[in-house]
Amino acid sequence: MSRAEPAIGFVSLGCPKALVDSERILTQLKVEGYVIAPSYQDADAV
C-alpha cells in the first residue's frame, strides 16, 4: 500500500542554531502534509 503524502528524510548538521532551523523546517513540512520518514530507506527525499 502506498501513501499519498511524500515522506522526507532529514539530516541536521552543525551548531545548535542549525538544529533549531532544522526543527522549524520539519514543523513546516509536517504542516504542509509531508511525513517524516523513520529511516532514509523509507524516504522519498532526503
mmCIF entry with sequence, helices, sheets and N, C-alpha, C, O atoms, coordinates in Angstrom:
data_MODEL
# 
_entry.id   MODEL 
# 
_entity.id                         1 
_entity.type                       polymer 
_entity.pdbx_number_of_molecules   1 
# 
_entity_poly.entity_id                      1 
_entity_poly.type                           'polypeptide(L)' 
_entity_poly.nstd_linkage                   no 
_entity_poly.nstd_monomer                   no 
_entity_poly.pdbx_seq_one_letter_code       MSRAEPAIGFVSLGCPKALVDSERILTQLKVEGYVIAPSYQDADAV 
_entity_poly.pdbx_seq_one_letter_code_can   MSRAEPAIGFVSLGCPKALVDSERILTQLKVEGYVIAPSYQDADAV 
_entity_poly.pdbx_strand_id                 A 
# 
loop_
_entity_poly_seq.entity_id 
_entity_poly_seq.num 
_entity_poly_seq.mon_id 
_entity_poly_seq.hetero 
1 1  MET n 
1 2  SER n 
1 3  ARG n 
1 4  ALA n 
1 5  GLU n 
1 6  PRO n 
1 7  ALA n 
1 8  ILE n 
1 9  GLY n 
1 10 PHE n 
1 11 VAL n 
1 12 SER n 
1 13 LEU n 
1 14 GLY n 
1 15 CYS n 
1 16 PRO n 
1 17 LYS n 
1 18 ALA n 
1 19 LEU n 
1 20 VAL n 
1 21 ASP n 
1 22 SER n 
1 23 GLU n 
1 24 ARG n 
1 25 ILE n 
1 26 LEU n 
1 27 THR n 
1 28 GLN n 
1 29 LEU n 
1 30 LYS n 
1 31 VAL n 
1 32 GLU n 
1 33 GLY n 
1 34 TYR n 
1 35 VAL n 
1 36 ILE n 
1 37 ALA n 
1 38 PRO n 
1 39 SER n 
1 40 TYR n 
1 41 GLN n 
1 42 ASP n 
1 43 ALA n 
1 44 ASP n 
1 45 ALA n 
1 46 VAL n 
# 
_struct_asym.id          A 
_struct_asym.entity_id   1 
# 
loop_
_struct_conf.conf_type_id 
_struct_conf.id 
_struct_conf.pdbx_PDB_helix_id 
_struct_conf.beg_label_comp_id 
_struct_conf.beg_label_asym_id 
_struct_conf.beg_label_seq_id 
_struct_conf.pdbx_beg_PDB_ins_code 
_struct_conf.end_label_comp_id 
_struct_conf.end_label_asym_id 
_struct_conf.end_label_seq_id 
_struct_conf.pdbx_end_PDB_ins_code 
_struct_conf.beg_auth_comp_id 
_struct_conf.beg_auth_asym_id 
_struct_conf.beg_auth_seq_id 
_struct_conf.end_auth_comp_id 
_struct_conf.end_auth_asym_id 
_struct_conf.end_auth_seq_id 
_struct_conf.pdbx_PDB_helix_class 
_struct_conf.details 
_struct_conf.pdbx_PDB_helix_length 
HELX_P HELX_P1 AA1 PRO A 16 ? VAL A 31 ? PRO A 16 VAL A 31 1 ? 16 
HELX_P HELX_P2 AA2 TYR A 40 ? ASP A 42 ? TYR A 40 ASP A 42 5 ? 3  
# 
_struct_conf_type.id          HELX_P 
_struct_conf_type.criteria    ? 
_struct_conf_type.reference   ? 
# 
_struct_sheet.id               AA1 
_struct_sheet.type             ? 
_struct_sheet.number_strands   2 
_struct_sheet.details          ? 
# 
_struct_sheet_order.sheet_id     AA1 
_struct_sheet_order.range_id_1   1 
_struct_sheet_order.range_id_2   2 
_struct_sheet_order.offset       ? 
_struct_sheet_order.sense        parallel 
# 
loop_
_struct_sheet_range.sheet_id 
_struct_sheet_range.id 
_struct_sheet_range.beg_label_comp_id 
_struct_sheet_range.beg_label_asym_id 
_struct_sheet_range.beg_label_seq_id 
_struct_sheet_range.pdbx_beg_PDB_ins_code 
_struct_sheet_range.end_label_comp_id 
_struct_sheet_range.end_label_asym_id 
_struct_sheet_range.end_label_seq_id 
_struct_sheet_range.pdbx_end_PDB_ins_code 
_struct_sheet_range.beg_auth_comp_id 
_struct_sheet_range.beg_auth_asym_id 
_struct_sheet_range.beg_auth_seq_id 
_struct_sheet_range.end_auth_comp_id 
_struct_sheet_range.end_auth_asym_id 
_struct_sheet_range.end_auth_seq_id 
AA1 1 ALA A 7  ? ILE A 8  ? ALA A 7  ILE A 8  
AA1 2 VAL A 35 ? ILE A 36 ? VAL A 35 ILE A 36 
# 
loop_
_atom_site.group_PDB 
_atom_site.id 
_atom_site.type_symbol 
_atom_site.label_atom_id 
_atom_site.label_alt_id 
_atom_site.label_comp_id 
_atom_site.label_asym_id 
_atom_site.label_entity_id 
_atom_site.label_seq_id 
_atom_site.pdbx_PDB_ins_code 
_atom_site.Cartn_x 
_atom_site.Cartn_y 
_atom_site.Cartn_z 
_atom_site.occupancy 
_atom_site.B_iso_or_equiv 
_atom_site.pdbx_formal_charge 
_atom_site.auth_seq_id 
_atom_site.auth_comp_id 
_atom_site.auth_asym_id 
_atom_site.auth_atom_id 
_atom_site.pdbx_PDB_model_num 
ATOM 1   N N  . MET A 1 1  ? 0.851  -1.179 0.000  1.00 0.00 ? 1  MET A N  1 
ATOM 2   C CA . MET A 1 1  ? 0.000  0.000  0.000  1.00 0.00 ? 1  MET A CA 1 
ATOM 3   C C  . MET A 1 1  ? 0.889  1.233  0.000  1.00 0.00 ? 1  MET A C  1 
ATOM 4   O O  . MET A 1 1  ? 1.766  1.352  0.856  1.00 0.00 ? 1  MET A O  1 
ATOM 5   N N  . SER A 1 2  ? 0.690  2.142  -0.926 1.00 0.00 ? 2  SER A N  1 
ATOM 6   C CA . SER A 1 2  ? 1.495  3.358  -0.974 1.00 0.00 ? 2  SER A CA 1 
ATOM 7   C C  . SER A 1 2  ? 0.764  4.492  -0.270 1.00 0.00 ? 2  SER A C  1 
ATOM 8   O O  . SER A 1 2  ? -0.465 4.513  -0.200 1.00 0.00 ? 2  SER A O  1 
ATOM 9   N N  . ARG A 1 3  ? 1.529  5.412  0.239  1.00 0.00 ? 3  ARG A N  1 
ATOM 10  C CA . ARG A 1 3  ? 0.944  6.550  0.956  1.00 0.00 ? 3  ARG A CA 1 
ATOM 11  C C  . ARG A 1 3  ? 0.759  7.718  -0.013 1.00 0.00 ? 3  ARG A C  1 
ATOM 12  O O  . ARG A 1 3  ? 1.468  7.812  -1.015 1.00 0.00 ? 3  ARG A O  1 
ATOM 13  N N  . ALA A 1 4  ? -0.166 8.584  0.276  1.00 0.00 ? 4  ALA A N  1 
ATOM 14  C CA . ALA A 1 4  ? -0.422 9.737  -0.585 1.00 0.00 ? 4  ALA A CA 1 
ATOM 15  C C  . ALA A 1 4  ? 0.553  10.875 -0.295 1.00 0.00 ? 4  ALA A C  1 
ATOM 16  O O  . ALA A 1 4  ? 0.898  11.641 -1.195 1.00 0.00 ? 4  ALA A O  1 
ATOM 17  N N  . GLU A 1 5  ? 1.000  10.988 0.962  1.00 0.00 ? 5  GLU A N  1 
ATOM 18  C CA . GLU A 1 5  ? 1.890  12.068 1.348  1.00 0.00 ? 5  GLU A CA 1 
ATOM 19  C C  . GLU A 1 5  ? 3.342  11.679 1.061  1.00 0.00 ? 5  GLU A C  1 
ATOM 20  O O  . GLU A 1 5  ? 3.730  10.537 1.305  1.00 0.00 ? 5  GLU A O  1 
ATOM 21  N N  . PRO A 1 6  ? 4.150  12.615 0.546  1.00 0.00 ? 6  PRO A N  1 
ATOM 22  C CA . PRO A 1 6  ? 5.568  12.312 0.348  1.00 0.00 ? 6  PRO A CA 1 
ATOM 23  C C  . PRO A 1 6  ? 6.283  12.216 1.696  1.00 0.00 ? 6  PRO A C  1 
ATOM 24  O O  . PRO A 1 6  ? 5.977  12.961 2.627  1.00 0.00 ? 6  PRO A O  1 
ATOM 25  N N  . ALA A 1 7  ? 7.232  11.295 1.785  1.00 0.00 ? 7  ALA A N  1 
ATOM 26  C CA . ALA A 1 7  ? 7.997  11.106 3.019  1.00 0.00 ? 7  ALA A CA 1 
ATOM 27  C C  . ALA A 1 7  ? 9.368  11.758 2.874  1.00 0.00 ? 7  ALA A C  1 
ATOM 28  O O  . ALA A 1 7  ? 10.026 11.642 1.840  1.00 0.00 ? 7  ALA A O  1 
ATOM 29  N N  . ILE A 1 8  ? 9.780  12.441 3.929  1.00 0.00 ? 8  ILE A N  1 
ATOM 30  C CA . ILE A 1 8  ? 11.034 13.176 3.932  1.00 0.00 ? 8  ILE A CA 1 
ATOM 31  C C  . ILE A 1 8  ? 11.977 12.570 4.964  1.00 0.00 ? 8  ILE A C  1 
ATOM 32  O O  . ILE A 1 8  ? 11.580 12.294 6.096  1.00 0.00 ? 8  ILE A O  1 
ATOM 33  N N  . GLY A 1 9  ? 13.224 12.368 4.565  1.00 0.00 ? 9  GLY A N  1 
ATOM 34  C CA . GLY A 1 9  ? 14.296 12.036 5.500  1.00 0.00 ? 9  GLY A CA 1 
ATOM 35  C C  . GLY A 1 9  ? 15.102 13.301 5.715  1.00 0.00 ? 9  GLY A C  1 
ATOM 36  O O  . GLY A 1 9  ? 15.383 14.021 4.757  1.00 0.00 ? 9  GLY A O  1 
ATOM 37  N N  . PHE A 1 10 ? 15.477 13.585 6.942  1.00 0.00 ? 10 PHE A N  1 
ATOM 38  C CA . PHE A 1 10 ? 16.108 14.871 7.237  1.00 0.00 ? 10 PHE A CA 1 
ATOM 39  C C  . PHE A 1 10 ? 17.398 14.662 8.005  1.00 0.00 ? 10 PHE A C  1 
ATOM 40  O O  . PHE A 1 10 ? 17.450 13.862 8.940  1.00 0.00 ? 10 PHE A O  1 
ATOM 41  N N  . VAL A 1 11 ? 18.445 15.385 7.609  1.00 0.00 ? 11 VAL A N  1 
ATOM 42  C CA . VAL A 1 11 ? 19.739 15.352 8.286  1.00 0.00 ? 11 VAL A CA 1 
ATOM 43  C C  . VAL A 1 11 ? 20.032 16.760 8.775  1.00 0.00 ? 11 VAL A C  1 
ATOM 44  O O  . VAL A 1 11 ? 19.977 17.716 8.002  1.00 0.00 ? 11 VAL A O  1 
ATOM 45  N N  . SER A 1 12 ? 20.341 16.887 10.051 1.00 0.00 ? 12 SER A N  1 
ATOM 46  C CA . SER A 1 12 ? 20.714 18.187 10.602 1.00 0.00 ? 12 SER A CA 1 
ATOM 47  C C  . SER A 1 12 ? 22.171 18.120 11.044 1.00 0.00 ? 12 SER A C  1 
ATOM 48  O O  . SER A 1 12 ? 22.544 17.287 11.871 1.00 0.00 ? 12 SER A O  1 
ATOM 49  N N  . LEU A 1 13 ? 22.980 18.999 10.487 1.00 0.00 ? 13 LEU A N  1 
ATOM 50  C CA . LEU A 1 13 ? 24.407 19.040 10.803 1.00 0.00 ? 13 LEU A CA 1 
ATOM 51  C C  . LEU A 1 13 ? 24.773 20.413 11.346 1.00 0.00 ? 13 LEU A C  1 
ATOM 52  O O  . LEU A 1 13 ? 24.190 21.422 10.950 1.00 0.00 ? 13 LEU A O  1 
ATOM 53  N N  . GLY A 1 14 ? 25.722 20.444 12.233 1.00 0.00 ? 14 GLY A N  1 
ATOM 54  C CA . GLY A 1 14 ? 26.261 21.736 12.639 1.00 0.00 ? 14 GLY A CA 1 
ATOM 55  C C  . GLY A 1 14 ? 25.891 22.163 14.037 1.00 0.00 ? 14 GLY A C  1 
ATOM 56  O O  . GLY A 1 14 ? 25.648 21.346 14.926 1.00 0.00 ? 14 GLY A O  1 
ATOM 57  N N  . CYS A 1 15 ? 25.858 23.454 14.200 1.00 0.00 ? 15 CYS A N  1 
ATOM 58  C CA . CYS A 1 15 ? 25.703 24.088 15.505 1.00 0.00 ? 15 CYS A CA 1 
ATOM 59  C C  . CYS A 1 15 ? 24.254 24.006 16.005 1.00 0.00 ? 15 CYS A C  1 
ATOM 60  O O  . CYS A 1 15 ? 23.351 23.628 15.258 1.00 0.00 ? 15 CYS A O  1 
ATOM 61  N N  . PRO A 1 16 ? 24.043 24.367 17.286 1.00 0.00 ? 16 PRO A N  1 
ATOM 62  C CA . PRO A 1 16 ? 22.680 24.366 17.833 1.00 0.00 ? 16 PRO A CA 1 
ATOM 63  C C  . PRO A 1 16 ? 21.710 25.249 17.049 1.00 0.00 ? 16 PRO A C  1 
ATOM 64  O O  . PRO A 1 16 ? 20.526 24.926 16.956 1.00 0.00 ? 16 PRO A O  1 
ATOM 65  N N  . LYS A 1 17 ? 22.189 26.353 16.486 1.00 0.00 ? 17 LYS A N  1 
ATOM 66  C CA . LYS A 1 17 ? 21.315 27.218 15.674 1.00 0.00 ? 17 LYS A CA 1 
ATOM 67  C C  . LYS A 1 17 ? 20.807 26.465 14.453 1.00 0.00 ? 17 LYS A C  1 
ATOM 68  O O  . LYS A 1 17 ? 19.644 26.602 14.075 1.00 0.00 ? 17 LYS A O  1 
ATOM 69  N N  . ALA A 1 18 ? 21.685 25.664 13.830 1.00 0.00 ? 18 ALA A N  1 
ATOM 70  C CA . ALA A 1 18 ? 21.265 24.862 12.678 1.00 0.00 ? 18 ALA A CA 1 
ATOM 71  C C  . ALA A 1 18 ? 20.213 23.840 13.097 1.00 0.00 ? 18 ALA A C  1 
ATOM 72  O O  . ALA A 1 18 ? 19.288 23.560 12.335 1.00 0.00 ? 18 ALA A O  1 
ATOM 73  N N  . LEU A 1 19 ? 20.341 23.282 14.296 1.00 0.00 ? 19 LEU A N  1 
ATOM 74  C CA . LEU A 1 19 ? 19.353 22.325 14.791 1.00 0.00 ? 19 LEU A CA 1 
ATOM 75  C C  . LEU A 1 19 ? 17.994 22.999 14.977 1.00 0.00 ? 19 LEU A C  1 
ATOM 76  O O  . LEU A 1 19 ? 16.961 22.421 14.640 1.00 0.00 ? 19 LEU A O  1 
ATOM 77  N N  . VAL A 1 20 ? 17.997 24.209 15.509 1.00 0.00 ? 20 VAL A N  1 
ATOM 78  C CA . VAL A 1 20 ? 16.746 24.967 15.666 1.00 0.00 ? 20 VAL A CA 1 
ATOM 79  C C  . VAL A 1 20 ? 16.118 25.219 14.302 1.00 0.00 ? 20 VAL A C  1 
ATOM 80  O O  . VAL A 1 20 ? 14.911 25.046 14.132 1.00 0.00 ? 20 VAL A O  1 
ATOM 81  N N  . ASP A 1 21 ? 16.924 25.625 13.337 1.00 0.00 ? 21 ASP A N  1 
ATOM 82  C CA . ASP A 1 21 ? 16.410 25.852 11.983 1.00 0.00 ? 21 ASP A CA 1 
ATOM 83  C C  . ASP A 1 21 ? 15.826 24.569 11.402 1.00 0.00 ? 21 ASP A C  1 
ATOM 84  O O  . ASP A 1 21 ? 14.775 24.597 10.762 1.00 0.00 ? 21 ASP A O  1 
ATOM 85  N N  . SER A 1 22 ? 16.501 23.449 11.623 1.00 0.00 ? 22 SER A N  1 
ATOM 86  C CA . SER A 1 22 ? 16.016 22.157 11.126 1.00 0.00 ? 22 SER A CA 1 
ATOM 87  C C  . SER A 1 22 ? 14.663 21.811 11.731 1.00 0.00 ? 22 SER A C  1 
ATOM 88  O O  . SER A 1 22 ? 13.771 21.334 11.029 1.00 0.00 ? 22 SER A O  1 
ATOM 89  N N  . GLU A 1 23 ? 14.507 22.046 13.017 1.00 0.00 ? 23 GLU A N  1 
ATOM 90  C CA . GLU A 1 23 ? 13.231 21.765 13.679 1.00 0.00 ? 23 GLU A CA 1 
ATOM 91  C C  . GLU A 1 23 ? 12.117 22.640 13.113 1.00 0.00 ? 23 GLU A C  1 
ATOM 92  O O  . GLU A 1 23 ? 10.986 22.179 12.960 1.00 0.00 ? 23 GLU A O  1 
ATOM 93  N N  . ARG A 1 24 ? 12.420 23.871 12.808 1.00 0.00 ? 24 ARG A N  1 
ATOM 94  C CA . ARG A 1 24 ? 11.417 24.765 12.212 1.00 0.00 ? 24 ARG A CA 1 
ATOM 95  C C  . ARG A 1 24 ? 11.022 24.286 10.818 1.00 0.00 ? 24 ARG A C  1 
ATOM 96  O O  . ARG A 1 24 ? 9.847  24.317 10.454 1.00 0.00 ? 24 ARG A O  1 
ATOM 97  N N  . ILE A 1 25 ? 12.002 23.847 10.045 1.00 0.00 ? 25 ILE A N  1 
ATOM 98  C CA . ILE A 1 25 ? 11.723 23.321 8.703  1.00 0.00 ? 25 ILE A CA 1 
ATOM 99  C C  . ILE A 1 25 ? 10.865 22.068 8.799  1.00 0.00 ? 25 ILE A C  1 
ATOM 100 O O  . ILE A 1 25 ? 9.886  21.930 8.065  1.00 0.00 ? 25 ILE A O  1 
ATOM 101 N N  . LEU A 1 26 ? 11.222 21.151 9.697  1.00 0.00 ? 26 LEU A N  1 
ATOM 102 C CA . LEU A 1 26 ? 10.437 19.921 9.858  1.00 0.00 ? 26 LEU A CA 1 
ATOM 103 C C  . LEU A 1 26 ? 9.000  20.228 10.264 1.00 0.00 ? 26 LEU A C  1 
ATOM 104 O O  . LEU A 1 26 ? 8.063  19.606 9.764  1.00 0.00 ? 26 LEU A O  1 
ATOM 105 N N  . THR A 1 27 ? 8.829  21.180 11.163 1.00 0.00 ? 27 THR A N  1 
ATOM 106 C CA . THR A 1 27 ? 7.478  21.568 11.590 1.00 0.00 ? 27 THR A CA 1 
ATOM 107 C C  . THR A 1 27 ? 6.673  22.080 10.404 1.00 0.00 ? 27 THR A C  1 
ATOM 108 O O  . THR A 1 27 ? 5.510  21.708 10.243 1.00 0.00 ? 27 THR A O  1 
ATOM 109 N N  . GLN A 1 28 ? 7.269  22.926 9.573  1.00 0.00 ? 28 GLN A N  1 
ATOM 110 C CA . GLN A 1 28 ? 6.563  23.460 8.404  1.00 0.00 ? 28 GLN A CA 1 
ATOM 111 C C  . GLN A 1 28 ? 6.242  22.358 7.401  1.00 0.00 ? 28 GLN A C  1 
ATOM 112 O O  . GLN A 1 28 ? 5.158  22.344 6.818  1.00 0.00 ? 28 GLN A O  1 
ATOM 113 N N  . LEU A 1 29 ? 7.175  21.438 7.198  1.00 0.00 ? 29 LEU A N  1 
ATOM 114 C CA . LEU A 1 29 ? 6.912  20.322 6.282  1.00 0.00 ? 29 LEU A CA 1 
ATOM 115 C C  . LEU A 1 29 ? 5.722  19.490 6.757  1.00 0.00 ? 29 LEU A C  1 
ATOM 116 O O  . LEU A 1 29 ? 4.885  19.085 5.951  1.00 0.00 ? 29 LEU A O  1 
ATOM 117 N N  . LYS A 1 30 ? 5.648  19.235 8.062  1.00 0.00 ? 30 LYS A N  1 
ATOM 118 C CA . LYS A 1 30 ? 4.510  18.479 8.612  1.00 0.00 ? 30 LYS A CA 1 
ATOM 119 C C  . LYS A 1 30 ? 3.201  19.225 8.381  1.00 0.00 ? 30 LYS A C  1 
ATOM 120 O O  . LYS A 1 30 ? 2.193  18.619 8.017  1.00 0.00 ? 30 LYS A O  1 
ATOM 121 N N  . VAL A 1 31 ? 3.217  20.549 8.594  1.00 0.00 ? 31 VAL A N  1 
ATOM 122 C CA . VAL A 1 31 ? 2.023  21.375 8.375  1.00 0.00 ? 31 VAL A CA 1 
ATOM 123 C C  . VAL A 1 31 ? 1.562  21.269 6.926  1.00 0.00 ? 31 VAL A C  1 
ATOM 124 O O  . VAL A 1 31 ? 0.362  21.265 6.648  1.00 0.00 ? 31 VAL A O  1 
ATOM 125 N N  . GLU A 1 32 ? 2.515  21.183 6.008  1.00 0.00 ? 32 GLU A N  1 
ATOM 126 C CA . GLU A 1 32 ? 2.196  21.124 4.584  1.00 0.00 ? 32 GLU A CA 1 
ATOM 127 C C  . GLU A 1 32 ? 1.853  19.717 4.101  1.00 0.00 ? 32 GLU A C  1 
ATOM 128 O O  . GLU A 1 32 ? 1.624  19.509 2.910  1.00 0.00 ? 32 GLU A O  1 
ATOM 129 N N  . GLY A 1 33 ? 1.817  18.748 5.022  1.00 0.00 ? 33 GLY A N  1 
ATOM 130 C CA . GLY A 1 33 ? 1.351  17.417 4.656  1.00 0.00 ? 33 GLY A CA 1 
ATOM 131 C C  . GLY A 1 33 ? 2.416  16.372 4.421  1.00 0.00 ? 33 GLY A C  1 
ATOM 132 O O  . GLY A 1 33 ? 2.102  15.243 4.042  1.00 0.00 ? 33 GLY A O  1 
ATOM 133 N N  . TYR A 1 34 ? 3.673  16.724 4.639  1.00 0.00 ? 34 TYR A N  1 
ATOM 134 C CA . TYR A 1 34 ? 4.737  15.738 4.479  1.00 0.00 ? 34 TYR A CA 1 
ATOM 135 C C  . TYR A 1 34 ? 4.810  14.832 5.700  1.00 0.00 ? 34 TYR A C  1 
ATOM 136 O O  . TYR A 1 34 ? 4.435  15.222 6.806  1.00 0.00 ? 34 TYR A O  1 
ATOM 137 N N  . VAL A 1 35 ? 5.297  13.623 5.480  1.00 0.00 ? 35 VAL A N  1 
ATOM 138 C CA . VAL A 1 35 ? 5.528  12.668 6.555  1.00 0.00 ? 35 VAL A CA 1 
ATOM 139 C C  . VAL A 1 35 ? 7.030  12.592 6.768  1.00 0.00 ? 35 VAL A C  1 
ATOM 140 O O  . VAL A 1 35 ? 7.794  12.551 5.804  1.00 0.00 ? 35 VAL A O  1 
ATOM 141 N N  . ILE A 1 36 ? 7.459  12.573 8.028  1.00 0.00 ? 36 ILE A N  1 
ATOM 142 C CA . ILE A 1 36 ? 8.879  12.420 8.327  1.00 0.00 ? 36 ILE A CA 1 
ATOM 143 C C  . ILE A 1 36 ? 9.167  10.927 8.408  1.00 0.00 ? 36 ILE A C  1 
ATOM 144 O O  . ILE A 1 36 ? 8.627  10.228 9.266  1.00 0.00 ? 36 ILE A O  1 
ATOM 145 N N  . ALA A 1 37 ? 10.011 10.448 7.521  1.00 0.00 ? 37 ALA A N  1 
ATOM 146 C CA . ALA A 1 37 ? 10.309 9.017  7.424  1.00 0.00 ? 37 ALA A CA 1 
ATOM 147 C C  . ALA A 1 37 ? 11.180 8.573  8.599  1.00 0.00 ? 37 ALA A C  1 
ATOM 148 O O  . ALA A 1 37 ? 12.073 9.309  9.021  1.00 0.00 ? 37 ALA A O  1 
ATOM 149 N N  . PRO A 1 38 ? 10.927 7.378  9.128  1.00 0.00 ? 38 PRO A N  1 
ATOM 150 C CA . PRO A 1 38 ? 11.733 6.874  10.238 1.00 0.00 ? 38 PRO A CA 1 
ATOM 151 C C  . PRO A 1 38 ? 13.143 6.459  9.814  1.00 0.00 ? 38 PRO A C  1 
ATOM 152 O O  . PRO A 1 38 ? 14.035 6.344  10.655 1.00 0.00 ? 38 PRO A O  1 
ATOM 153 N N  . SER A 1 39 ? 13.345 6.237  8.521  1.00 0.00 ? 39 SER A N  1 
ATOM 154 C CA . SER A 1 39 ? 14.677 5.882  8.018  1.00 0.00 ? 39 SER A CA 1 
ATOM 155 C C  . SER A 1 39 ? 14.831 6.446  6.611  1.00 0.00 ? 39 SER A C  1 
ATOM 156 O O  . SER A 1 39 ? 13.843 6.769  5.952  1.00 0.00 ? 39 SER A O  1 
ATOM 157 N N  . TYR A 1 40 ? 16.074 6.562  6.157  1.00 0.00 ? 40 TYR A N  1 
ATOM 158 C CA . TYR A 1 40 ? 16.309 7.089  4.818  1.00 0.00 ? 40 TYR A CA 1 
ATOM 159 C C  . TYR A 1 40 ? 15.754 6.159  3.748  1.00 0.00 ? 40 TYR A C  1 
ATOM 160 O O  . TYR A 1 40 ? 15.344 6.621  2.684  1.00 0.00 ? 40 TYR A O  1 
ATOM 161 N N  . GLN A 1 41 ? 15.734 4.861  4.013  1.00 0.00 ? 41 GLN A N  1 
ATOM 162 C CA . GLN A 1 41 ? 15.202 3.906  3.043  1.00 0.00 ? 41 GLN A CA 1 
ATOM 163 C C  . GLN A 1 41 ? 13.703 4.112  2.817  1.00 0.00 ? 41 GLN A C  1 
ATOM 164 O O  . GLN A 1 41 ? 13.185 3.797  1.746  1.00 0.00 ? 41 GLN A O  1 
ATOM 165 N N  . ASP A 1 42 ? 13.017 4.636  3.817  1.00 0.00 ? 42 ASP A N  1 
ATOM 166 C CA . ASP A 1 42 ? 11.577 4.877  3.711  1.00 0.00 ? 42 ASP A CA 1 
ATOM 167 C C  . ASP A 1 42 ? 11.250 6.255  3.135  1.00 0.00 ? 42 ASP A C  1 
ATOM 168 O O  . ASP A 1 42 ? 10.083 6.558  2.888  1.00 0.00 ? 42 ASP A O  1 
ATOM 169 N N  . ALA A 1 43 ? 12.257 7.085  2.919  1.00 0.00 ? 43 ALA A N  1 
ATOM 170 C CA . ALA A 1 43 ? 12.041 8.464  2.474  1.00 0.00 ? 43 ALA A CA 1 
ATOM 171 C C  . ALA A 1 43 ? 11.959 8.557  0.957  1.00 0.00 ? 43 ALA A C  1 
ATOM 172 O O  . ALA A 1 43 ? 12.647 7.832  0.238  1.00 0.00 ? 43 ALA A O  1 
ATOM 173 N N  . ASP A 1 44 ? 11.113 9.453  0.486  1.00 0.00 ? 44 ASP A N  1 
ATOM 174 C CA . ASP A 1 44 ? 11.057 9.777  -0.938 1.00 0.00 ? 44 ASP A CA 1 
ATOM 175 C C  . ASP A 1 44 ? 12.151 10.784 -1.292 1.00 0.00 ? 44 ASP A C  1 
ATOM 176 O O  . ASP A 1 44 ? 12.619 10.827 -2.430 1.00 0.00 ? 44 ASP A O  1 
ATOM 177 N N  . ALA A 1 45 ? 12.552 11.592 -0.313 1.00 0.00 ? 45 ALA A N  1 
ATOM 178 C CA . ALA A 1 45 ? 13.624 12.576 -0.500 1.00 0.00 ? 45 ALA A CA 1 
ATOM 179 C C  . ALA A 1 45 ? 14.359 12.748 0.820  1.00 0.00 ? 45 ALA A C  1 
ATOM 180 O O  . ALA A 1 45 ? 13.774 12.616 1.895  1.00 0.00 ? 45 ALA A O  1 
ATOM 181 N N  . VAL A 1 46 ? 15.653 13.045 0.722  1.00 0.00 ? 46 VAL A N  1 
ATOM 182 C CA . VAL A 1 46 ? 16.472 13.277 1.926  1.00 0.00 ? 46 VAL A CA 1 
ATOM 183 C C  . VAL A 1 46 ? 17.084 14.654 1.810  1.00 0.00 ? 46 VAL A C  1 
ATOM 184 O O  . VAL A 1 46 ? 17.817 15.081 2.702  1.00 0.00 ? 46 VAL A O  1 
# 
